[in-house]
Amino acid sequence: MASSNLTVEVVSPEKRVWSGEATMVSARTLEGDIGILPDHAPLLGVLVDGTVSIKASDGSSHEFQMSGGFISVSKNRVSVLGESA
């Protein structure tokens, strides 16, 4: 049975930019655009300059302009580590 949420944290070297529960995260990596839903396979990707979009569990949407960094997915936890956000 699929879980309904992802635990997401977006951080830059200076601060935590956003954290919370989400139903979807999309980002642009070196391999192309990816969409992450609950129960996604483990992943470690390199972000390229672009937008990371988050659909929060409360229905709100958040977009962050990222300049490089990494995205990690494991056990419904998504960490977005940006060089700047």
C-alpha positions in Angstrom: 0.0 0.0 0.0 1.4 3.4 -1.0 2.1 6.0 1.6 0.3 9.3 1.0 3.2 11.7 1.8 6.8 12.5 1.4 8.9 14.2 4.1 10.8 17.0 2.3 13.6 19.3 3.3 15.1 22.0 1.0 18.3 23.4 2.4 21.1 25.8 1.2 24.5 26.3 2.9 23.0 29.4 4.7 19.7 28.0 6.0 16.8 25.5 5.8 14.6 27.0 3.0 11.5 24.8 3.4 10.5 21.6 5.2 7.3 19.7 5.5 5.0 17.0 4.1 4.4 16.8 0.3 2.6 14.7 -2.2 5.1 15.3 -5.1 8.5 16.9 -5.8 9.8 17.7 -9.2 13.3 18.8 -10.1 15.8 19.0 -13.0 18.9 16.8 -12.8 21.8 16.1 -15.1 19.8 13.1 -16.5 16.6 15.2 -17.1 13.5 16.2 -15.2 12.2 13.9 -12.5 9.0 13.6 -10.5 9.0 12.0 -7.1 5.9 10.5 -5.6 5.5 8.5 -2.4 7.3 5.1 -2.4 9.8 6.3 -5.1 12.9 4.1 -5.5 16.0 5.4 -3.7 17.8 8.0 -5.8 20.8 10.3 -5.6 20.9 12.9 -8.4 22.9 16.0 -9.3 20.7 19.1 -9.7 21.3 21.6 -12.6 20.2 25.2 -12.5 16.4 25.2 -12.5 13.2 25.0 -10.5 12.4 22.5 -7.8 8.6 22.3 -7.4 6.9 20.9 -4.3 3.2 20.1 -4.0 2.6 20.2 -0.2 0.1 18.0 1.5 -2.0 21.0 2.5 -2.6 21.7 -1.2 -0.2 24.6 -1.5 2.6 24.7 -4.1 6.2 25.9 -3.6 8.8 26.7 -6.2 12.5 27.3 -5.6 15.1 28.4 -8.0 18.2 26.3 -7.4 21.7 26.8 -8.6 23.2 23.3 -8.6 23.2 20.9 -5.8 21.9 17.4 -5.0 18.7 15.5 -4.5 18.4 12.4 -2.3 15.3 10.1 -2.0 15.1 7.3 0.4 12.1 5.8 2.4 9.7 8.6 1.5 12.3 11.3 2.6 13.4 13.8 0.0 16.4 16.1 0.7 17.2 18.8 -1.7 20.6 20.4 -1.1 21.2 23.4 -3.2 24.3 25.5 -3.7 21.9 28.4 -3.5 18.2 28.7 -3.3 
